[in-house]
Amino acid sequence: MHKIIYIILATIFVTSCVKPTTNYPSMTLAEIEAEKKYQQSLVNKKEIDNRTQQMDKKLRHQELLFSVAKKIMPAGADLCNELGKSSGGCVYEFKLDKSKEINAYADGKNIIVTEGMMDFARDPNDLAVVLGHEYAHNIMGHIRAKQQNVGIGSVFGSLVDVLASSQGVSTGGVFGDLGTMAGAYGYSKEFEKEADYVGLYITEKAGYDIDKAPDFWRKMSLRDSNSINNGFTHPTNPERYIALGKVIREIKRKKQSAQAMLPDIRIN
């Protein structure tokens, strides 16, 4: 009985609804199936084109990185030896990272450049500035120094936690954390300045046009204006632009007076 009622209600609903008044074109299942296959082929082609473009871009990045690295490497290794830094090694491997972030970094053994940086620093002179900077980080022992500073900061901070605890005050290890942070960031900006300075000597020794080097930081500001005024772990872009201009003048003075093409290293 209930089924009959449902059928009657459904029939009334369908017959009472307003219907379209135009004639939609009829089609066969074969026509639909053929169009499905064609549209899928278009999707496949687009995916293949995208993959091919990605592979082409990666190949271009690798070729550019190799072409600049093969000049920066001997220049950096020579400067490393001339500065007496060879005990920590003078030759490093260059690696490409798939990250889209505009970044490059050194870890003491390698120099890593992101895909994002390769897209940004497409001019070989720009990339040479980046690689020279990272090479300088390694030969000047900045990574080891940072690790040492972190250890010292952590020890001193933890001592404060222990002393506080001996007086019945629980700090929850906050001074140990603060000490670690202070060690990590304490001389970060100074290390970056030194890498800019020493790195430009490497870039010059590699045969690149260092007159164009300061413009890299103006380009960076156009890409991200935050670094014009903000510089917690790194100098601001205006500072880096001005400093590189002065280093260029220093290098040219040394060339004119036939001095050794070495950065001025302060003896502590």
C-alpha positions as CSV (number, residue, x, y, z in Angstrom):
1,M,0.0,0.0,0.0
2,H,2.8,2.4,1.0
3,K,4.6,1.7,-2.3
4,I,1.5,2.6,-4.3
5,I,1.2,5.9,-2.4
6,Y,4.9,6.7,-3.1
7,I,4.5,6.0,-6.8
8,I,1.4,8.2,-7.0
9,L,3.2,11.1,-5.2
10,A,6.3,10.8,-7.4
11,T,4.2,10.8,-10.5
12,I,2.3,13.9,-9.3
13,F,5.6,15.6,-8.5
14,V,7.2,14.9,-11.9
15,T,4.2,15.8,-13.9
16,S,3.6,19.0,-11.9
17,C,7.3,20.3,-12.2
18,V,8.1,23.0,-14.8
19,K,10.1,21.5,-17.7
20,P,12.6,23.0,-20.2
21,T,10.9,24.0,-23.4
22,T,13.8,23.8,-25.9
23,N,15.0,20.7,-27.7
24,Y,18.4,19.6,-26.4
25,P,20.4,17.8,-29.2
26,S,20.2,14.0,-29.0
27,M,23.4,11.9,-29.1
28,T,24.6,8.4,-29.1
29,L,26.7,6.6,-26.5
30,A,29.3,6.1,-29.2
31,E,29.6,9.8,-29.8
32,I,29.9,10.5,-26.0
33,E,32.6,7.8,-25.7
34,A,34.6,9.1,-28.6
35,E,34.6,12.7,-27.1
36,K,35.6,11.3,-23.7
37,K,38.6,9.7,-25.2
38,Y,39.6,12.8,-27.1
39,Q,39.3,15.1,-24.1
40,Q,41.3,12.6,-22.0
41,S,44.0,12.7,-24.7
42,L,44.1,16.5,-24.3
43,V,44.5,16.1,-20.6
44,N,47.3,13.6,-21.1
45,K,49.1,15.9,-23.6
46,K,48.9,18.8,-21.1
47,E,50.4,16.6,-18.4
48,I,53.2,15.5,-20.7
49,D,53.9,19.1,-21.7
50,N,54.0,20.1,-18.1
51,R,56.4,17.3,-17.2
52,T,58.6,18.1,-20.2
53,Q,58.8,21.8,-19.3
54,Q,59.7,20.8,-15.7
55,M,62.5,18.5,-17.0
56,D,63.7,21.2,-19.4
57,K,63.8,23.8,-16.6
58,K,65.7,21.4,-14.3
59,L,68.2,20.7,-17.0
60,R,68.7,24.4,-17.7
61,H,69.2,25.0,-13.9
62,Q,71.7,22.2,-13.7
63,E,73.6,23.5,-16.7
64,L,73.7,27.0,-15.4
65,L,74.7,25.9,-11.9
66,F,77.5,23.7,-13.4
67,S,78.8,26.5,-15.7
68,V,79.1,29.0,-12.8
69,A,80.2,26.5,-10.2
70,K,83.1,25.3,-12.3
71,K,84.5,28.8,-12.2
72,I,83.7,29.6,-8.6
73,M,85.1,26.3,-7.3
74,P,88.8,26.8,-8.3
75,A,88.6,30.5,-7.4
76,G,87.2,29.7,-4.0
77,A,89.7,26.8,-3.4
78,D,92.6,29.1,-4.4
79,L,91.5,31.8,-2.0
80,C,90.9,29.2,0.7
81,N,94.5,28.0,0.4
82,E,95.9,31.6,0.2
83,L,94.1,32.4,3.5
84,G,95.4,29.3,5.2
85,K,92.0,27.8,5.6
86,S,92.7,24.4,4.0
87,S,92.6,22.5,7.3
88,G,88.8,22.5,7.0
89,G,88.8,21.5,3.3
90,C,88.6,23.9,0.3
91,V,86.5,22.0,-2.2
92,Y,82.8,21.6,-1.9
93,E,80.0,20.0,-3.8
94,F,77.3,22.0,-5.4
95,K,73.7,20.7,-5.2
96,L,70.3,21.7,-6.5
97,D,67.3,21.6,-4.2
98,K,63.8,21.4,-5.6
99,S,62.4,24.0,-3.2
100,K,60.7,27.0,-4.8
101,E,61.9,29.3,-2.1
102,I,64.5,31.8,-3.2
103,N,67.4,30.6,-1.1
104,A,70.9,29.2,-1.1
105,Y,72.9,27.9,1.9
106,A,76.2,26.2,2.9
107,D,76.6,23.4,5.4
108,G,80.3,23.2,5.7
109,K,80.7,20.5,3.0
110,N,78.1,21.4,0.4
111,I,76.7,24.5,-1.3
112,I,72.9,24.0,-1.9
113,V,70.9,26.2,-4.3
114,T,67.1,26.0,-4.6
115,E,65.1,25.9,-7.8
116,G,63.6,29.1,-6.7
117,M,67.0,30.8,-6.5
118,M,67.9,29.4,-9.9
119,D,64.7,30.9,-11.4
120,F,65.6,34.2,-9.8
121,A,69.3,34.4,-10.4
122,R,69.2,33.5,-14.1
123,D,72.0,35.9,-14.9
124,P,75.4,34.2,-14.4
125,N,76.8,37.3,-12.7
126,D,74.0,37.1,-10.1
127,L,74.4,33.4,-9.5
128,A,78.2,33.9,-9.2
129,V,77.5,36.4,-6.3
130,V,75.3,33.8,-4.6
131,L,77.8,31.0,-5.0
132,G,80.7,33.1,-4.0
133,H,78.9,34.1,-0.8
134,E,78.1,30.5,0.1
135,Y,81.6,29.4,-0.7
136,A,82.9,32.0,1.6
137,H,80.6,30.7,4.4
138,N,82.3,27.3,4.1
139,I,86.0,28.4,3.8
140,M,85.6,30.9,6.7
141,G,84.2,28.2,8.9
142,H,80.9,29.9,9.7
143,I,78.9,26.8,10.1
144,R,81.4,25.4,12.7
145,A,81.5,28.7,14.5
146,K,77.7,28.8,14.7
147,Q,77.6,25.3,16.1
148,Q,80.2,26.2,18.7
149,N,78.3,29.4,19.6
150,V,75.1,27.3,20.1
151,G,77.0,24.9,22.4
152,I,78.5,27.7,24.5
153,G,75.2,29.6,24.7
154,S,73.3,26.4,25.7
155,V,75.9,25.6,28.4
156,F,75.8,29.1,30.0
157,G,72.0,29.2,29.8
158,S,71.7,25.8,31.4
159,L,74.1,26.9,34.2
160,V,71.7,29.8,35.0
161,D,68.8,27.3,35.1
162,V,70.8,25.1,37.5
163,L,71.7,28.1,39.8
164,A,68.1,29.2,39.8
165,S,67.0,25.7,40.7
166,S,69.5,25.6,43.6
167,Q,67.7,28.6,45.0
168,G,64.3,26.9,44.7
169,V,63.3,28.7,41.5
170,S,62.1,26.5,38.6
171,T,62.9,28.1,35.3
172,G,61.6,25.2,33.1
173,G,64.9,25.4,31.2
174,V,64.1,28.7,29.7
175,F,67.6,30.1,30.1
176,G,69.1,27.1,28.4
177,D,66.7,27.8,25.5
178,L,67.6,31.5,25.5
179,G,71.3,30.7,25.6
180,T,70.9,28.3,22.6
181,M,69.0,31.0,20.6
182,A,71.6,33.7,21.5
183,G,74.4,31.4,20.3
184,A,72.6,30.6,17.1
185,Y,71.9,34.3,16.2
186,G,74.5,36.2,18.1
187,Y,77.0,36.7,15.3
188,S,74.7,35.6,12.4
189,K,74.6,39.1,10.8
190,E,78.4,39.5,11.1
191,F,79.0,36.1,9.5
192,E,76.7,37.2,6.6
193,K,78.6,40.4,6.2
194,E,81.9,38.5,6.1
195,A,80.5,36.0,3.5
196,D,79.5,39.0,1.3
197,Y,83.0,40.5,1.7
198,V,85.0,37.4,1.1
199,G,82.6,36.0,-1.4
200,L,83.0,39.0,-3.7
201,Y,86.8,38.3,-3.9
202,I,85.9,34.8,-5.0
203,T,83.5,36.1,-7.6
204,E,86.2,38.5,-8.9
205,K,88.8,35.7,-9.0
206,A,86.4,33.6,-10.9
207,G,86.3,36.2,-13.7
208,Y,82.8,37.6,-13.2
209,D,81.9,41.3,-13.6
210,I,81.7,42.4,-10.0
211,D,80.5,45.9,-11.0
212,K,77.1,44.3,-11.4
213,A,77.2,42.5,-8.0
214,P,75.5,45.2,-5.8
215,D,72.5,45.3,-8.2
216,F,71.6,41.8,-7.0
217,W,70.3,43.2,-3.8
218,R,68.2,45.8,-5.5
219,K,66.6,43.0,-7.5
220,M,66.0,41.1,-4.2
221,S,64.2,44.1,-2.8
222,L,62.0,44.3,-5.9
223,R,61.2,40.6,-5.3
224,D,60.6,41.0,-1.5
225,S,60.6,44.6,-0.1
226,N,60.6,43.3,3.5
227,S,64.4,43.1,3.4
228,I,64.8,46.8,2.7
229,N,64.1,47.6,6.4
230,N,64.2,44.3,8.2
231,G,67.5,42.6,9.0
232,F,67.5,40.3,12.0
233,T,69.9,37.5,10.9
234,H,71.1,39.2,7.8
235,P,72.1,42.8,6.8
236,T,69.3,44.7,5.1
237,N,69.5,44.8,1.3
238,P,70.5,48.5,1.2
239,E,73.4,47.7,3.6
240,R,74.5,44.9,1.4
241,Y,74.3,47.1,-1.7
242,I,76.4,49.8,-0.2
243,A,78.9,47.4,1.3
244,L,79.5,45.5,-2.0
245,G,80.1,48.9,-3.8
246,K,82.8,49.7,-1.3
247,V,84.4,46.2,-1.6
248,I,84.5,46.7,-5.4
249,R,86.4,49.9,-4.9
250,E,88.8,48.1,-2.5
251,I,89.4,45.4,-5.0
252,K,90.1,47.9,-7.8
253,R,92.5,49.8,-5.6
254,K,94.4,46.6,-4.9
255,K,94.5,45.8,-8.6
256,Q,95.9,49.2,-9.5
257,S,98.6,49.1,-6.9
258,A,99.4,45.4,-7.7
259,Q,98.5,44.2,-4.2
260,A,97.6,40.6,-3.4
261,M,94.0,40.0,-4.3
262,L,93.1,38.9,-0.8
263,P,90.4,40.2,1.6
264,D,91.7,42.0,4.7
265,I,91.5,39.5,7.5
266,R,91.5,41.0,11.0
267,I,93.7,39.2,13.5
268,N,91.8,38.8,16.8
